[in-house]
Amino acid sequence: LVFILQRGVRFPQGPPLNYMHYYVYMLKTLPGYKSKTYVGYSTDLAVRLRKHNSNKGAKATKGYKWEIIFKKSFTSKSKAMSYEYLLKNDRKKRISILKESL
Protein backbone atom coordinates (compact mmCIF):
# COMPACT_ATOMS: atom_id res chain seq x y z
CA LEU A 1 0.00 0.00 0.00
CA VAL A 2 1.60 3.27 -1.15
CA PHE A 3 0.18 6.77 -0.82
CA ILE A 4 1.36 9.49 -3.19
CA LEU A 5 0.77 13.11 -2.24
CA GLN A 6 0.40 16.05 -4.63
CA ARG A 7 4.13 16.74 -4.86
CA GLY A 8 4.91 13.11 -5.67
CA VAL A 9 6.21 12.24 -2.20
CA ARG A 10 5.68 8.53 -1.55
CA PHE A 11 4.82 7.04 1.83
CA PRO A 12 5.05 3.22 1.90
CA GLN A 13 2.69 2.84 4.89
CA GLY A 14 0.62 5.98 4.35
CA PRO A 15 1.28 9.57 5.42
CA PRO A 16 3.33 10.04 8.61
CA LEU A 17 1.33 10.44 11.83
CA ASN A 18 2.55 13.99 12.35
CA TYR A 19 1.33 15.04 8.90
CA MET A 20 -0.20 18.51 9.25
CA HIS A 21 -3.96 18.95 8.99
CA TYR A 22 -5.76 22.15 8.09
CA TYR A 23 -9.28 22.79 9.32
CA VAL A 24 -11.97 24.98 7.87
CA TYR A 25 -14.35 25.99 10.62
CA MET A 26 -17.50 27.99 11.13
CA LEU A 27 -18.19 29.92 14.32
CA LYS A 28 -21.48 31.15 15.71
CA THR A 29 -21.88 33.79 18.40
CA LEU A 30 -23.00 32.56 21.79
CA PRO A 31 -26.54 33.33 23.02
CA GLY A 32 -26.81 36.89 24.32
CA TYR A 33 -24.82 38.37 21.44
CA LYS A 34 -25.99 39.58 18.04
CA SER A 35 -26.41 36.51 15.81
CA LYS A 36 -23.36 36.28 13.54
CA THR A 37 -21.27 33.60 11.86
CA TYR A 38 -17.61 33.57 10.86
CA VAL A 39 -15.66 31.19 8.60
CA GLY A 40 -11.92 30.65 8.80
CA TYR A 41 -9.14 28.06 8.58
CA SER A 42 -6.49 26.96 11.04
CA THR A 43 -4.14 24.13 11.96
CA ASP A 44 -5.16 24.24 15.65
CA LEU A 45 -8.85 24.85 16.32
CA ALA A 46 -8.59 25.13 20.12
CA VAL A 47 -5.91 27.83 19.96
CA ARG A 48 -7.76 29.69 17.21
CA LEU A 49 -11.05 29.68 19.14
CA ARG A 50 -9.26 31.03 22.23
CA LYS A 51 -7.84 33.86 20.10
CA HIS A 52 -11.27 34.73 18.72
CA ASN A 53 -12.80 34.72 22.21
CA SER A 54 -10.00 36.86 23.67
CA ASN A 55 -10.32 39.56 20.97
CA LYS A 56 -7.00 38.62 19.36
CA GLY A 57 -8.54 36.86 16.35
CA ALA A 58 -9.88 38.36 13.15
CA LYS A 59 -11.20 41.91 13.27
CA ALA A 60 -14.75 40.75 12.46
CA THR A 61 -14.83 38.51 15.57
CA LYS A 62 -13.81 41.11 18.16
CA GLY A 63 -16.31 41.95 20.88
CA TYR A 64 -18.18 38.63 20.66
CA LYS A 65 -17.91 35.18 22.22
CA TRP A 66 -17.92 32.26 19.81
CA GLU A 67 -18.50 28.53 19.56
CA ILE A 68 -17.47 26.15 16.77
CA ILE A 69 -20.49 24.73 14.94
CA PHE A 70 -18.72 23.14 11.95
CA LYS A 71 -15.26 21.86 11.07
CA LYS A 72 -13.79 19.98 8.14
CA SER A 73 -10.26 18.58 7.89
CA PHE A 74 -7.91 18.86 4.89
CA THR A 75 -4.40 17.59 4.28
CA SER A 76 -3.32 20.55 2.17
CA LYS A 77 -3.47 24.25 2.87
CA SER A 78 -4.60 25.06 -0.67
CA LYS A 79 -7.62 22.72 -0.44
CA ALA A 80 -8.56 24.18 2.95
CA MET A 81 -8.29 27.74 1.63
CA SER A 82 -10.36 26.85 -1.45
CA TYR A 83 -13.12 25.36 0.71
CA GLU A 84 -12.98 28.35 3.07
CA TYR A 85 -13.47 30.67 0.08
CA LEU A 86 -16.37 28.55 -1.16
CA LEU A 87 -18.05 28.55 2.26
CA LYS A 88 -17.56 32.29 2.76
CA ASN A 89 -19.25 32.96 -0.58
CA ASP A 90 -22.04 30.36 -0.41
CA ARG A 91 -24.67 31.87 1.85
CA LYS A 92 -27.06 28.93 1.38
CA LYS A 93 -24.42 26.47 2.61
CA ARG A 94 -23.64 28.65 5.65
CA ILE A 95 -27.33 28.91 6.54
CA SER A 96 -27.70 25.15 6.11
CA ILE A 97 -24.80 24.52 8.52
CA LEU A 98 -26.24 27.02 10.98
CA LYS A 99 -29.65 25.34 10.96
CA GLU A 100 -28.06 21.90 11.47
CA SER A 101 -26.25 23.19 14.58
CA LEU A 102 -29.47 24.31 16.30
C-alpha distance (Angstrom), angle and dihedral (degrees) to the residues before:
residue distance angle dihedral
L1 . . .
V2 3.81 . .
F3 3.79 127.3 .
I4 3.80 119.4 -156.3
L5 3.79 118.7 -161.9
Q6 3.81 126.5 -153.2
R7 3.80 94.6 -87.0
G8 3.80 92.4 51.1
V9 3.81 95.4 -103.8
R10 3.80 109.4 152.7
F11 3.80 124.4 -145.1
P12 3.83 113.1 -169.7
Q13 3.82 94.5 -157.2
G14 3.80 98.2 28.0
P15 3.80 130.2 -84.3
P16 3.82 116.3 -29.7
L17 3.80 116.0 -93.6
N18 3.79 92.7 -115.2
Y19 3.81 91.8 55.3
M20 3.81 107.5 139.8
H21 3.79 119.7 -108.5
Y22 3.78 125.9 -157.5
Y23 3.78 120.6 -152.8
V24 3.76 129.6 -155.0
Y25 3.77 108.8 -155.4
M26 3.77 140.2 -178.8
L27 3.79 122.5 -146.7
K28 3.78 129.3 -159.5
T29 3.79 125.4 -163.4
L30 3.77 116.3 -108.0
P31 3.82 119.8 -108.4
G32 3.80 111.5 -78.7
Y33 3.80 94.0 43.3
K34 3.79 129.8 87.9
S35 3.82 107.5 -80.3
K36 3.81 107.9 -101.1
T37 3.79 138.5 148.1
Y38 3.79 131.0 -151.5
V39 3.82 131.0 -166.6
G40 3.79 124.3 -156.2
Y41 3.80 144.6 141.1
S42 3.79 132.1 -121.2
T43 3.79 143.9 157.9
D44 3.83 92.6 -132.0
L45 3.80 115.8 39.1
A46 3.81 97.0 -174.2
V47 3.81 93.5 53.9
R48 3.80 92.0 43.8
L49 3.82 93.1 50.8
R50 3.82 90.1 50.0
K51 3.81 89.2 52.8
H52 3.80 92.1 50.4
N53 3.81 91.7 48.4
S54 3.82 93.2 47.5
N55 3.84 93.6 51.7
K56 3.81 92.8 -109.7
G57 3.81 95.5 105.2
A58 3.78 129.0 81.6
K59 3.79 117.8 -26.9
A60 3.83 91.7 -115.1
T61 3.83 91.4 59.0
K62 3.81 98.6 52.3
G63 3.79 117.6 116.9
Y64 3.81 95.1 24.3
K65 3.79 137.0 88.5
W66 3.79 116.0 -129.5
E67 3.79 143.6 -160.8
I68 3.80 128.6 -163.3
I69 3.80 111.7 -113.6
F70 3.82 99.5 168.5
K71 3.80 138.0 22.3
K72 3.78 134.5 172.4
S73 3.81 126.3 -173.0
F74 3.82 126.4 -135.1
T75 3.79 132.2 -179.3
S76 3.80 95.2 -145.5
K77 3.77 130.7 53.0
S78 3.80 92.7 -138.7
K79 3.82 92.8 55.8
A80 3.80 90.9 47.6
M81 3.81 91.9 49.5
S82 3.81 91.3 47.6
Y83 3.81 91.5 52.0
E84 3.81 90.9 45.4
Y85 3.81 89.3 53.8
L86 3.80 90.8 48.1
L87 3.81 92.4 49.6
K88 3.80 93.4 46.1
N89 3.80 90.2 53.5
D90 3.82 99.5 39.8
R91 3.78 105.2 78.6
K92 3.82 93.2 177.1
K93 3.81 91.2 56.7
R94 3.82 91.7 48.2
I95 3.80 91.5 50.1
S96 3.81 90.1 47.6
I97 3.82 91.0 53.1
L98 3.80 90.7 46.5
K99 3.81 92.4 52.1
E100 3.83 91.4 48.3
S101 3.82 90.1 54.6
L102 3.82 93.9 56.2
